[in-house]
Amino acid sequence: MAIKTADEYRERVAKLTPRLFMGGKRIERLTEHPVTKGVIEATARVYELTMDPQYADIMTARSHLTGQKISRALHIHQDNQDIEKRLQMARLSSQKLGTCNYRCPGNEMLPALAATTWEIDQDKGTEYHQRFNEYLKYAQENDLVVSGSVTDTKGDRSKRPLDQDPDSYVHVVEKRSDGVIVNGAKQHATGAYAADETLVLPGLSCREGEEDYALAFVIPNGTEGMTYVAQYNPFSVEREFAEDIRLIGNPLYGQRETCLIVFDHVFVPWERVFMCGEIEYTQRFITRFAKTHRMNCGGACKVGFMDLIIGAAQLIAEYHGLSRVSHIVQKITRMIQLNNTSLACAIAAAHMGREEPPGSGVFMPDEAMSNIAKLNTNDGFWEVMALAGDIAGGIAVTMPSEKELENPEIKEYVAKYLRSKAPAEKRMRMMRFLQNWVAGLHGVGTYQGSGPSQNQMMVLYRIADLEQMKKMAEELATSYGA
Ligand SMILES: Cc1cc2nc3c(=O)[nH]c(=O)nc-3n(C[C@H](O)[C@H](O)[C@H](O)COP(=O)(O)OP(=O)(O)OC[C@H]3O[C@@H](n4cnc5c(N)ncnc54)[C@H](O)[C@@H]3O)c2cc1C
């Protein structure tokens, strides 16, 4: 069967041996380290949701290649309804995990790859699309977790790759009869060390002379020459040394975990290369990926997160006896407004989507709406977090440990002075959960993930039909007659 179980994924991942470093140490077993375990459990939960009949319509699809029922995480949108279901999947996964679903960036590269490889083949008689379809069939049949890497390390951002260390962007260093050798590094790769494979797309729109950088490929986890350097921060430390993960803000699934992936003379066989040298298509790869990613990861996924933040803020207001106070009701309502604005734009992106390029059979979300979904989320998410922090009070960041409730010397004090309308235990649990959102990594993560605001502003300005708007204004302003 093309849909695998959570345990089948866990068994696969237990066999992975990526060269992974975290916090200055080599991680030998992904299934044993507290941080990597969180990534595995979040991904496994996505497999569980996919198997759950009540979510089948959202989490599964029919492969356009084999006709088999597959995970939607490996599906190419065939119509607008498919795009909308994809965004529902993003929201649902976020609601259930409170962190990344780890199948998202790779999934969002698939339509861009299907559309653009088709287009290159049409124009140039290459065989990229056939290769891509063969790969996709393999991924679908084995229900693989495919992470996605587009973000180069970029070095000096004011310089092109050839004007600085050439490895600042991933590129080909040698072409051989059987494949290519690749150097460089991709950063912020979500969940890559616990994924079966990583898809790599170019992170810049290439110009003449930069053909070696116009590169798209897929690579199995732990291929020789690949090194993964995991993110590390106070939340990593908390999880690494926690005696009891039940006391952590998001106990089972933790933070969105990413890593730097270094490619040091990595061999990629031709059958896994989906573009090599066609500079004029790099921009199309990027914009097609970006519009899918910004509708889902930038928009709908964060709607799921905001659902959780709003739920936690409302609960705390109730625990504090304030849920009917007018300014609290107003603040909760404002949070709902911001959240639904992001959702509305994501849904509009799906509804206004179209086949792109015509004849390819691949449906893409609307570019303006997907970018606006992300842009609204960038601002809205910060405001939702600020309002939740306002409602929660200072205790959201000054709270003692829940462990004190088990400490015979002081448990009575803590139970007495930390209770509200709700018992201390309940209030402290929800407060820790909220702290994870409002005083953690999610603000910058949400803003930068799938690109900071300036990226979306540039797209909006580029695609807006200003000529048409000028003409309409001129026509009406001069409508008094000749
Ligand atoms: C939690 C998280 C998960 C992520 N997951 C993934 C993933 O799975 N795969 C993946 O590929 N990427 C992922 N990303 C990467 C994300 O897309 C980037 O963080 C984002 O595009 C910004 O790139 P950067 O971090 O290199 O920042 P920078 O590019 O350094 O941007 C920082 C600031 O500098 C500005 N800037 C940069 N270059 C220029 C320039 N030339 N001219 C003018 N202004 C400039 C930007 O507008 C921005 O304001 C993730 C990021 C986060 C935070």
The ligand as an ORCA input file, in Angstrom:
! r2SCAN-3c Opt
* xyz 0 1
  C      11.774     28.330     11.148
  C      12.273     28.397      9.728
  C      12.129     27.300      8.902
  C      12.635     27.347      7.599
  N      12.549     26.228      6.809
  C      13.161     26.225      5.600
  C      13.217     25.035      4.831
  O      12.706     23.988      5.216
  N      13.867     25.070      3.643
  C      14.447     26.204      3.175
  O      15.017     26.170      2.089
  N      14.411     27.344      3.884
  C      13.786     27.379      5.083
  N      13.751     28.539      5.819
  C      14.460     29.712      5.279
  C      13.665     30.970      5.016
  O      13.019     30.906      3.790
  C      14.693     32.116      5.116
  O      14.987     32.292      6.483
  C      14.221     33.409      4.501
  O      14.037     33.290      3.118
  C      15.248     34.534      4.760
  O      16.529     34.161      4.364
  P      17.734     34.299      5.392
  O      17.345     33.620      6.645
  O      18.976     33.850      4.724
  O      17.809     35.810      5.728
  P      18.438     36.978      4.830
  O      18.310     36.625      3.385
  O      19.772     37.292      5.346
  O      17.422     38.147      5.116
  C      17.522     38.999      6.262
  C      17.107     40.404      5.871
  O      18.002     40.921      4.881
  C      17.276     41.340      3.718
  N      18.100     41.029      2.541
  C      18.756     39.872      2.283
  N      19.418     39.960      1.100
  C      19.172     41.186      0.616
  C      19.572     41.874     -0.570
  N      20.381     41.307     -1.470
  N      19.116     43.135     -0.754
  C      18.291     43.715      0.145
  N      17.893     43.115      1.285
  C      18.318     41.863      1.525
  C      15.972     40.547      3.764
  O      14.910     41.184      3.071
  C      15.709     40.472      5.263
  O      15.078     41.651      5.686
  C      13.252     28.526      7.117
  C      13.379     29.625      7.960
  C      12.905     29.574      9.250
  C      13.087     30.774     10.125
*
